[in-house]
Amino acid sequence: MTQSPYWNRIADKAKSENRPFFSLAPMEAVTSSVFRRVVAKAAAPDVFYTEFTNALSITHPIVKKTTKGRLYIDPKENPKPIVQLWGNNKEDFEKAAVEVKQDGYEAIDINMGCPDIAVIKNHSGSDLIRHFDTAQAVIDGARATDLPVTLKTRLGYSEVDEYKEWIPFLLKQHAPVLTVHLRTREEMSKVPAHYELIDELVRMRDDIAPDTLLQINGDIMDYQAGIKLANEHPGVDGIMIGRGIFTNPFAFEKQKQDHSTEELLTLFKYQLDLYDEFVSKGIPGHFAPLQRFFKIYVRGLKHAAEIRNDLMSTKTTDEARAVIAKIENGGYQ
Ligand SMILES: Cc1cc2nc3c(=O)[nH]c(=O)nc-3n(C[C@H](O)[C@H](O)[C@H](O)COP(=O)(O)O)c2cc1C
């Protein structure tokens, strides 16, 4: 196992009575520095990931600047996120690994599960499940520095049974962490995650790579659901939560509780403030992706549909703040 203070801390947690560790899933246009800080304030997981970033673009002289926002880590972020990379070329990963290490990242995760057609046409993401040789090349490339390299994948590309060859292949890489989204590429997110295979995955891990931490992902909505799953499957070390955060920004809190409108709106205003701070640093930010978050905070309110409409027609953070003020002043009747 790679020696790294970062993963030693996670491994200690995974192997103690405090297991499992929890992470916020990497999500494109979601897990930016701004939103990671929002989740950290609400209830922090143990591990954060960046949005996935093309390994080639990181060092490419022309498109490099487009990765600036994705790769930005705020000095206040603790722990720092793991940078997730996607691509299909060993050399791209070698160069990207050197660059992200210089940027201060402490670990790299390789995306081996993205179902997006553009990524697949690029022979990346879940297409690597069909091309073990390319998968091996990018893993070798990502290991160009001493940063730990972790892997995130799906069970297979077309058929669930592909996991019987694919997962052992990945385990033989002896990565510090293997994250498995319990579906195939073809299944996208349309069928329930295959929890029935967790124990088999644990057995594979125990046989092939006992030092690799196994992190499970798919349909786990919050901390309580993660604990339940980990208790039912004692070999699971980590729980990754993605879309659950859209239903409940407090998804990682240990004691489930109801949150007042005031608390939700405070978190909403915090996100708007962080966004303004982010843009004021000259980092490219876009208002439209920010709007996708607004529904999280107003979901349970009376007049939610009208409020959501008003929020979706805003163009600036100040306009969004005006809608919040109207909610606070009882303006929606
Ligand atoms: C909006 C969105 C963006 C995503 N972007 C990424 C990504 O950049 N990298 C990645 O590995 N997975 C990505 N995923 C997949 C999630 O990390 C996760 O594997 C998937 O949502 C299943 O977990 P869940 O059921 O807890 O949401 C994305 C998912 C969503 C919903």
The ligand as an SDF file (V2000), in Angstrom:
LIG
                    3D

 31 33  0  0  0  0  0  0  0  0999 V2000
  -24.4440   15.2100  -11.9940 C   0  0  0  0  0  0  0  0  0  0  0  0
  -23.4950   14.0360  -11.8690 C   0  0  0  0  0  0  0  0  0  0  0  0
  -22.1840   14.1800  -12.2770 C   0  0  0  0  0  0  0  0  0  0  0  0
  -21.2910   13.0990  -12.1610 C   0  0  0  0  0  0  0  0  0  0  0  0
  -19.9710   13.2890  -12.4960 N   0  0  0  0  0  0  0  0  0  0  0  0
  -19.0730   12.2980  -12.2220 C   0  0  0  0  0  0  0  0  0  0  0  0
  -17.6710   12.5230  -12.3580 C   0  0  0  0  0  0  0  0  0  0  0  0
  -17.2040   13.6150  -12.7240 O   0  0  0  0  0  0  0  0  0  0  0  0
  -16.8390   11.4790  -12.0720 N   0  0  0  0  0  0  0  0  0  0  0  0
  -17.3090   10.2630  -11.6510 C   0  0  0  0  0  0  0  0  0  0  0  0
  -16.5140    9.3560  -11.3860 O   0  0  0  0  0  0  0  0  0  0  0  0
  -18.6150   10.0390  -11.5130 N   0  0  0  0  0  0  0  0  0  0  0  0
  -19.4970   11.0280  -11.7520 C   0  0  0  0  0  0  0  0  0  0  0  0
  -20.8170   10.8120  -11.5000 N   0  0  0  0  0  0  0  0  0  0  0  0
  -21.2560    9.5300  -10.9100 C   0  0  0  0  0  0  0  0  0  0  0  0
  -21.2480    9.6140   -9.3750 C   0  0  0  0  0  0  0  0  0  0  0  0
  -19.9340    9.8340   -8.8860 O   0  0  0  0  0  0  0  0  0  0  0  0
  -21.8020    8.3080   -8.7500 C   0  0  0  0  0  0  0  0  0  0  0  0
  -20.9610    7.2420   -9.1330 O   0  0  0  0  0  0  0  0  0  0  0  0
  -23.2240    8.0160   -9.2000 C   0  0  0  0  0  0  0  0  0  0  0  0
  -24.0400    9.1790   -9.1210 O   0  0  0  0  0  0  0  0  0  0  0  0
  -23.8630    6.9010   -8.3350 C   0  0  0  0  0  0  0  0  0  0  0  0
  -23.9140    7.2740   -6.9930 O   0  0  0  0  0  0  0  0  0  0  0  0
  -25.2690    7.8160   -6.2980 P   0  0  0  0  0  0  0  0  0  0  0  0
  -26.3340    6.7820   -6.5770 O   0  0  0  0  0  0  0  0  0  0  0  0
  -24.9310    7.9590   -4.8520 O   0  0  0  0  0  0  0  0  0  0  0  0
  -25.5980    9.1100   -6.9650 O   0  0  0  0  0  0  0  0  0  0  0  0
  -21.7390   11.8560  -11.6500 C   0  0  0  0  0  0  0  0  0  0  0  0
  -23.0740   11.7240  -11.2620 C   0  0  0  0  0  0  0  0  0  0  0  0
  -23.9540   12.7930  -11.3580 C   0  0  0  0  0  0  0  0  0  0  0  0
  -25.3830   12.6160  -10.8950 C   0  0  0  0  0  0  0  0  0  0  0  0
  1  2  1  0
  2  3  1  0
  2 30  2  0
  3  4  2  0
  4  5  1  0
  4 28  1  0
  5  6  2  0
  6  7  1  0
  6 13  1  0
  7  8  2  0
  7  9  1  0
  9 10  1  0
 10 11  2  0
 10 12  1  0
 12 13  2  0
 13 14  1  0
 14 15  1  0
 14 28  1  0
 15 16  1  0
 16 17  1  0
 16 18  1  0
 18 19  1  0
 18 20  1  0
 20 21  1  0
 20 22  1  0
 22 23  1  0
 23 24  1  0
 24 25  2  0
 24 26  1  0
 24 27  1  0
 28 29  2  0
 29 30  1  0
 30 31  1  0
M  END
$$$$
